[in-house]
């Protein structure tokens, strides 16, 4: 297991950059000790859009908690100690170790891609601290940490969908479209790209089983500035569908160069890069018609078990508070803290083993749907719902993400039909 151990000093802590501590109101003199929830996500760097809603979500969670939560027969105020991974695995490991060893958090949480989730989980596992994570397909989370399906992990627990779900959602999205079924794959040389492009567990075998021909030009280095080789290969093979998993900057480079070089596929369905309205809006008119997986929308038929808000109410509150359109991580960041609070409320004592036991028993209805460990593909994973859809540009220039297929999760309402790119 890669534990990403870092040497932590007080000077390195002070120089580390963005960090925040949010706390529910104290109970006055003589109050029980606060519960400390550690949190790590990318607030800066190429994955910063994943952490855009952090402050909004955490402030709302603490308002809902009020004076604190009861653990056993005591009420404890709650603190959330949130740290920026800077979209860097080494940095994620460093701040996780600080939260565990210096701040002595009772529970640590993390979100947003293997770059943050995996090193935080590794630090929690090696230091025997309960850990809950999300926003990362379960295969790169589990197998990227060299997990053994027969044993699993002990201290680290994850909820999200898997590559099998995104494959099914993409195939459902494409199934009704008239194409030649030739697919161009864009897979970076990182944990996500290697998992998505894996010849046994990723997209290649699933596409082949369903009659698609994959043009895979190999792994490219993240933050590439030239996709000419991929575009040339796709044009030569008459690729009509492009898929893969990229950061927003990498996709923007690819899509700009594709336009310059006259490559015009009928469908472009990309994971990660097309999750965020800001990234799609930056593409201008060329953002219209791009498609992606959909984890959460305001139309999802769920409400928070903590605040009582519906998905639509949470999304509207986010837009009102920030002036920005809703993004998919809003729901999952909210669910992450919902689950964490539910676990702590059910813990018999405020100590690691008791919190771990409560995690194992989780069966919770959240803003993104049910979260229940014990029925997943491996011990430490609870699967969540996934559909797919398309970005559509309104006359005022704003973009809407519309669910165009719900074959993988019929409870999620469809909002429109897939349109081929011009």
N, C-alpha and C positions, 0 to 999 in steps of 0.2 A: 504494500500500500504506500502511496506517495503522501506523506504527511506534511510536506512543505514546511518543515520546522524553520523558524526564524529566530534570531537572537534579538530580544526585545530590551531596549533601554529607555529610561525616562526621556532622554534627549530625542530618541527616534519617535517616541510618542508625541512630543511637542511639535516635532517637525513634520508630522505625518500628513498634515493638510486637513481637509474638511472632516469635521466630526460634530455630532450633536447629541445632547441628552435631553429627552423630553420626559416629564414626570407628571403623573396625576397629582392633584392637590394632597399635601401632607395632612396627617390626622392630628397634628399638634404635638405638644410635648408628651413624651411617653409612648409615642406611636410604635407599633411593631416595625421591624426593619423592612425596608422596601424590597419588593421583588424586582430583580434586574433582568430585563429581556435584552439580549444583545441582538443586533441586526446589522447585516452587511449587504450592500448592493452597490452597483455602479452609479454614482452621481456625476461622474465626469468620465471623459474618454469616449471611445466609439460606441459603447453600449449605454451611454448616459440616459437615453430615452427610457430604458427600463426602470430607472430610478426617479423619473420625473415626478411621480405622484407620492413619493415617500413621505414628505412632510405633511401633505394634506391628509393622507391616510392615518398616519400616526397621531396627529392632533385629534382627528375624529374618534379614533379608538380610545384615547385617553379621556375625552369628554364623556364617552359612553360608560367608561369604568367609574368615573366620578371619584369618590373618596378611596377607592381601592377594591380589592377582591378578597373573598374569604378562601383561605386555605386551611383545612382542618377547622379549628374553632377560633381562628384569628383572622382579622381583616388587615391586609397589607396594602400600602400604597404601591403603585407600579411606576417604574422608570423604564423607558426605552432608550437604550444607548445605541445610536445609529452611526455607522462608519462607512466611508466611501472606499470601495475597492479600486476605484480609478480604472475599471475595466481591465485590471491586471491581476493574474493569478497569484503572483508573489506578494503583491500588496494585499490581496484578499486574505492570504494566509497570515500575513503579519498582523493585520488589525483583528482578525479572529483570535489569534494567540493573545493579543493585548486584552481583549474582552474577557477571555477565559482566565488568564493568569494574573492580570493586574486588577481588572474590574470585578472579577469573580461573579460573572453573570450566572443566573439560575438556569436559563434556557437561552440558546443562541439560535437565531433564524437567519436565513439568507435567501436571495432571489436573483434571478437573471443569468441564465446561460452557465455552462460548465466552468467558464473562466472565474466566476465568483463562487458558485454553489459547491463545486468539488473541493477546492482548497479549504473552504470554511468547514465543510463536513469532515474532511480529513483531520483538521485540528480538533474538532469536537470528539471524533472517534478516539483519537490517541490520548486525549485528556479526560475522557469519560464524562462528557457534559452532554445532556440531552440537546438534540438539534433537530429543527424542522425547516425544510427548504421547499422551494417551488420554482416555477418559471424555467424549467429545463427538462427536455425530454428524458424519460427515465433511463434509456439505454446509455447515453453519454454520462449521466449521473452515476449509474450503477457500475457498468462495465469500464467506464473511464477511470474509476477508482479501484479497478481490479476486484470487483465484488464476485464472490462465489455464490451462485444461485442456491446451492445446497445449504449454505450457512447464513448468507446475508451479513448485515452489519448489526451492531448492538445498539449504538447510541444515536445513529443518524437516520432520519425518516423523511420521506419525500412524497409530495403529491403533485402530479401533473400527468399529461398524456404521454404516449410513446410513439416511436417511429411507425409502428404498425397502424396507429390511429391517423397520423398525418398522411401516410401512404393511402389509406382507405379514403380519407377526405379528399385528397388530390385526385384520385382515380374517379371518385364520384363527381367531382367538379368537371372533369374532362369528358365523362362518359357520353354525354349527349352532344358533344361538339363534333363537327365534321373536320377531322384532321387526318394526316397520314400516319399518326402514332409514332413519329420520330421525335425523340425527346433529347434536348441538350442539357447535360448536367453541369452545374456550377458548384463545386465542392472545395472550400478552402482547406488548407492544411492546419486545421485546429480540431478541437474535440468534437464540435458539432459537425463540421464538414466531413471528418473521417467517419463519424457514426452514420450520417446520412448517405454517404457514398460507399459504405461497407458492402463488400461483395456477398456476404452471407446474411447480414441482419438489416441492411439498409435498403435504399430504393432499387438498386439494380435487379435483384432476383424478383421482387414484386412486380416491377414493370415488365420483365420478361414473361412472367406467368400470365399477365393480362394482355399480351400481344403488342407491347410497346418495345421499340428499339431505342436503346439508350446510347447516346454519343457522349462518352466520358473522356475528356482530354487530360485527366489526371488532376492531382491536387495543386492548387495555386497558393502562393504565399499571401496571407492576409495583407490588406492595404496595398494591393497591386495597383500600378498605374497604367497597365497596358493589357487589355484583353483581346488583342488582335488575333492571337493564336486560337483562342476559343471561338471567336466570332467567325474566323475563316473556316474552321472545322464544321461549325454549325451550318454555315452557308453551303459548304460543299456537300453535306449530307441532307440538305433540304429539311432542316429541323423546323418544325412548326410549333413545338411546345418547348419552353425553357423552364427548368426548375432547379432547385438547389437551396442552399442555406448560406446567406451572406450577411455581413454587417451592412448597415445603410450606406456608408461611404463606398464600400466595394461595389454594391449594386449600382449606385449612382454613376460610378465610373464606367461600369460595364454598359449600362443602358444608354449613356451619352455616346459612347463609342459605337454601340450597335446602330444608333441612328445615323451617325456620321458615315458608317461603312455600309449603309443600305441593307442591314439585316432586319427583317420585319416578320417575326413569328406571329402566329395567330393567338397564342396563349402564353403568358408569362406568369408563373405561379411560384413565388419565392418565399421561403421561410425566413423569419427574423427581420430582414431588411424592410419588408412591407407591412410590418405590424403597426407602424406609427403614422398618424396623420401628418406630422411635421416632415417626416422623411418623404412621404408621397407628395405633399404640397411643394416641396423643394424641386420636384421633377417637372412642375408646371403641367402643361397640357399632356405631356408624355406619361403622367401618372394615371390618367384615366384608363380604366380597363385592366390594370394590373391586378393580380389576384394573390391570395395568401390563405394560410390557415387562420381560423378564428377560434380563440379560446373563450372570449367573453364579450358581450355587447350589452347595451342598455335593454335590449329586447329579450335577454335571457330570463326565463320564468322563475327566478330564485330571489330570495331575500336574505338579509343577514340575520343569523341567529343571535347576534349580539345587539345590533342597533335597530333591527326591524326594518331597515331600508330595503326597498326593492332595488334591482339592478338599475332601473331607469332613474330612480331617485338618487342613488349614489353618483351616477354619471352626471346628472344635472347639478348636484351639489359641487362636484369637482369643477365643472365648467364655470359655475357662478363664483366659486372661491378663487380660481386661478385665471379666468379669462381664456382658457385653452380648451380645445375639444377633448372629449374623453379619449382615453387610450386603453388598450386591452390590459396592461399591467395594473390599472386601477383596481379592477376586480380581484385579481390574484394577490396583490399586496394586501388588500383588505382581508381576504380570506386567510392569508398567512397569519395575521395577527388575531383574527377571530379564532382560528384553530389553537393558536398559542394560549390565548386567554382561557378557552374552554379546557385545555389540558391542565392548566394551572389550577383552575377552579375544582377540577376533579381529583387533583393530587391529594393524597391523604396527609402528606407532610411536605414541607418546603426543603426537600433534599433530592439529590439526583436520581436515586433509584425509584423513589415514589413518583417523580415527574415522568420518568421513563415508563413506568407501569401505566400511567394515565395516557401516555401517547399510544401505547399498544392497544388500549381499549377504545380509542377514538371512533366515534360514529356520529358525525356532526353534519348538519345542514347549513351550508354557508352561502354567501352571495354568488359563488360560482357553481353551486350544486353540492352534492354529498361528498364528504371526505371520510373514508373509512379504511383503516389498515386491516390487513388480514385476508383480503380477497384479491390482492394484486398479483402481477406476474412474478414478483419476487417478494421476499419477506418485508422489505422496508419501503415498498412503493404502494401508494394508493392512486388509482387511475382516475382521471377527470375527463369531462366531455370535450369533444372537438368537432367542429364543422369547418366549412370553407366558404369563401366568398370573394367579392370583387370590389375594388375602389371605383366609385362613380362620381364624376365631377358635376357639381351643380352649376347653374347659370352664373351664380355669384363667384365662382371659382373655388369654393370650398369642396372638400371631398367627403363622401359618405362611404363607410365600409358596409356592404350589403351582403347578408347571408344568401347565397344562391344555391346551396345544397345542404340538406340536413339528413342525408341518408345514413350518416354515422351516428346521429343523435336526433331522432324524430321529435323530441320534446322541445328543441330549439326552433323557433319559427323562421321560415324562409321569407326574405324581403324582396326578392327579384330573381331574374334569370341571368345566366352568364352570357355576356356579349363578347364576340371575337374582336381582337384588336384590328384596327384599320390596316 
